[in-house]
């Protein structure tokens, strides 16, 4: 055989090397895989039969996601707001709208696998996180009570196999100074530890024009620690503790306009804000306030937990136990004017603990899990409203005479719950699998509550939280509920890049009591979900498309409204929800990444009638709300993002642009035009630099570039003060600069 010329051989070798290099580059240019624990076991996100979105700690840092509200920019069909410091998380149009104390959300919020019951605690800041998982749809059989809308799992960072840490300083407009950091690593061959902290100081987004004080400022301190013991390959024990305190002027009501408008058709003149009838002023800017009192906000969150994982041959045993304390005290003004007609105070002190034991096995022709769960909470809560007798019509006073103690609504609420759950997943073939699961839940709530009206004793003070033997009505009662929530899932792994599933699941939200309002117990909610989904990767992993279609049948939806001096909760019959979701990630080049997520919703009440406290029943009667849309349920949400990596000799620049488009959102079940957030657009931009060795970097950000005034929650306050619309806003335009050190 004739030998190839030396030059031809070199060219051939070069060609082979170039093809190999191109192949290697193509292999590297693919969307990263992510392991999630949403099913209480480690699974690849793309082979998990649920609608899940997950963001890594690095994603959260780049996106400047400082708290749970920031997730809405990256996850379809997720909306967020807050009312008097309670997180209002909504997934697929199902959210939190119970205004009373003792309330519980419809999104189960977990930190390191432990349920956090209080919606106020969900507002704690994000820092030093491994990832965040958002599960959309009812999660009844795995997560149990209060997971009708879905679940959010916060996973904090572990110590790591080597000494590591980070320190960052962020400064921005509104006087923002945020410092956070962490240090972790092994202490010995079997012990590891990590300590993380965050301190935030920021001026207010608005001003109280009456007293010159700040509104919506932030002053928080937080610290978290974990110790890990791993004596061998089969046993791991994690001990965790966290603490956060807040003392500022956040979470006050904003005046958004009159809530009781004229209706000539029935001869209704509407209600003016009562303080304006006696010379009271309302704010010139909706982000400002003219309140004569507050706002004041004090919070303290404490948590300790332990989790033990023990591999017993082919079986895994997991035990989790934890305790959490949530305490907050907020004061604001209901009538919004500078005339001292009302002072509104809410106090809540909750202590809850839970334990969960799971035994599981994977391998062979299937995998299974069985477990038990226990939850206990003792909640003490009070709503107190100092009132001028002028605002109480039966007293017939011509003008203000001075604040009195007014209404005091107090209660001690006990919750005792337990559950048994399990599932089995059969692998019918290499491609097909079916999973059947279920959960039996039992829950008892007991309450000792007091409702007192006092228009004789001057304010201050309110008086003790628990008056010894006050005049007023007192009730002691209890109620018990149980529920079985099944789930059936069909899975089809078409090939390495395509996964399809069908899921039927039920969820149940706890019934309960409206603390201090002397109401009978309201009933639990139940939901049935039917969902089909497909997860697919294309073009050698450079394009990812995840899509789902879902249908909900919702019964006994709990709705609250302000009725005079109290908040009432009623079960709003039934509702239907339909929707679709699409998430797309595309790597156009090694440096350019595009993302899009679309959420579509169609919601309506099937059969619901209710009287509106802002419109007299004598004139308007009872409203038929059948066909009305649910609150926190926009017809569409569209998120778009472009991220570009610019490599340089000294390091890498990353530039990212995010956009969010949201349709009209109703803020009231009555679907009133003046109680909605109209369609809006929201834009963010971030820039980040990392040195070549990854040891240091800096970044810059601008959020809400268009400075949009987005209402994220609103309610029509009591007719006693003229039914003003009280609400809250998402942050205005914010920008800043950060520097960070990795070690």
Number of C-alpha atoms within 10 A of each C-alpha: 3 4 7 10 9 9 9 11 12 12 12 13 12 12 12 12 12 12 12 12 12 12 12 11 12 15 12 14 17 20 16 8 10 14 15 22 15 23 14 14 11 12 15 11 19 24 20 20 24 24 21 20 19 21 18 14 20 13 14 21 16 18 24 19 18 15 14 19 19 16 22 19 25 24 26 25 30 24 26 20 24 24 23 21 20 23 23 26 29 25 27 29 26 27 25 27 29 22 20 23 26 25 19 24 26 27 30 29 25 19 15 15 20 24 22 23 26 26 24 22 23 22 17 20 17 20 23 24 18 16 20 24 20 22 23 24 29 33 29 34 27 23 25 28 31 26 28 32 27 27 26 24 22 20 20 20 20 20 24 16 12 11 15 15 19 17 18 18 17 18 19 17 14 17 13 21 19 18 18 20 20 23 20 23 20 19 17 9 11 12 17 22 22 23 22 23 20 22 18 18 18 19 19 21 20 20 20 21 19 18 14 11 14 21 25 24 20 20 20 20 18 22 19 21 22 22 21 24 19 15 12 9 8 12 15 18 18 19 17 19 18 18 18 21 18 19 17 22 23 25 24 25 28 28 25 23 19 19 25 24 16 14 12 9 7 9 10 15 11 18 19 19 24 22 24 17 10 11 11 18 19 23 20 10 14 16 22 21 31 25 31 22 22 22 25 18 24 18 22 20 19 19 21 18 21 20 21 17 18 16 16 12 8 9 14 17 17 18 17 20 20 22 20 24 22 22 21 21 20 23 25 26 26 30 34 32 25 23 23 21 28 28 27 19 23 20 19 22 19 21 19 22 21 20 20 20 17 18 19 20 18 14 10 8 12 15 15 18 20 17 19 18 19 18 19 18 20 19 22 23 25 26 25 25 26 28 28 24 25 21 22 17 10 8 10 10 13 11 13 16 12 16 22 24 25 24 21 27 28 28 29 21 26 20 19 16 19 20 22 20 23 20 20 18 20 16 17 12 10 11 13 15 18 18 19 17 21 22 25 18 24 17 21 18 22 19 25 18 25 24 23 19 19 18 17 11 13 16 17 10 10 19 12 8 16 14 12 7 7 13 12 13 14 18 14 13 14 16 17 16 15 15 20 18 24 22 22 18 20 18 23 19 18 13 10 11 16 18 21 22 22 20 19 18 23 27 31 28 27 27 23 27 27 26 27 30 26 23 15 14 19 19 19 20 23 22 25 22 21 18 22 20 21 23 24 20 21 13 12 14 20 21 19 22 18 22 19 20 17 20 19 21 16 24 20 20 20 19 18 18 24 20 18 16 20 20 20 20 25 18 17 22 18 19 23 19 21 19 20 21 23 20 21 17 20 21 19 12 13 14 13 16 19 18 18 21 23 21 23 20 19 18 22 20 23 18 14 20 14 15 17 18 17 23 21 15 13 7 11 14 12 14 13 14 19 16 14 19 25 24 23 31 28 26 20 21 26 23 24 18 20 17 19 17 18 13 14 12 7 11 15 17 18 18 20 20 19 21 19 21 16 20 16 16 26 24 25 23 22 20 16 11 11 17 23 19 21 15 15 14 17 18 21 22 22 21 20 21 23 21 15 14 9 13 12 18 19 18 21 20 22 19 21 22 17 13 13 16 17 19 21 21 27 25 23 25 26 22 25 21 23 23 28 27 24 23 25 25 22 16 17 17 18 17 19 18 19 18 16 19 16 17 12
